[in-house]
């Protein structure tokens, strides 16, 4: 445990960048070798658009990093937060602490974004991608990046996460979100086995179906059991999925960075009401 704590306590920026871009490269290669969907589209333009939003996320997180660091210093100095209150060992911090960080910083944040209108207006940009792949992972409007940062900071204070746990969580979060967005065809037995613990592509891509109720399921990022616990876990035949969101299906909008940046300020678009509920 000491080696793990020491590494993530002083994790070099170069290593963090390596995880982000190394993961993107790895899953990009895998999904182009073993794709689930073989849709014809301008992959270069699609990748460029999503990389733009990835870079805005990096800039925002870097600019606000001092807040996260300050929160970590505060909880360690004042022994504040759940892990300190229960006198958690390093092992408990690395397991229970990681699970709680994932719950508050990812699952809960994601669930709330789907149920509070003004937050959804920012988050919907992520759902407008009609060709979900590993680059979709960080397709977040800059406004959503700020929202997510606030939830992560809240998680640090509530959990009582030391800096090494924050970096461990963020590292696993990056890798898992790239993985579960990847357009990769996995053997059912492998996906099912991994899905007992973590969110897999077969699980998460259902969340990217273009209409409800499927877009309101499978909110998880690292761990799959939060969706099981809160009744939002669903599995369907992935081959029947249609990506995007029914209120923004115009390709001229969803493939244009300026139009995407304007969405949160253009007024709320109500979900379309259908005569029959879809059954995949």
Buried (B, 14 or more C-beta within 10 A) or exposed (E): EEEEBEBBBEBEEEBBEEBBEBBBEBBBEBBEEEBBBEEEEEBEEBBEBBBBBBEBBBEBBEEBEEBBEEBBEBBBEEEBBBBBEEEBEBEEBBEBBBBBBBBBBBBBBBBBBBEEEEBBBBBBBBBBBBBBBBBBBBBBBBBBBBBBBBBBBBBBBBBBBBBBBBBBBBBBBBBBBBBBBBBBBBEEEEBBEBBEEBBBBBBBBBBBBBBBEBBBBBBBBBBBBBBEEBEBBBBBEBEEBBBBBBBBBEEEBBBEBEBBBEBBEEEEBEEEEEEEEBEB
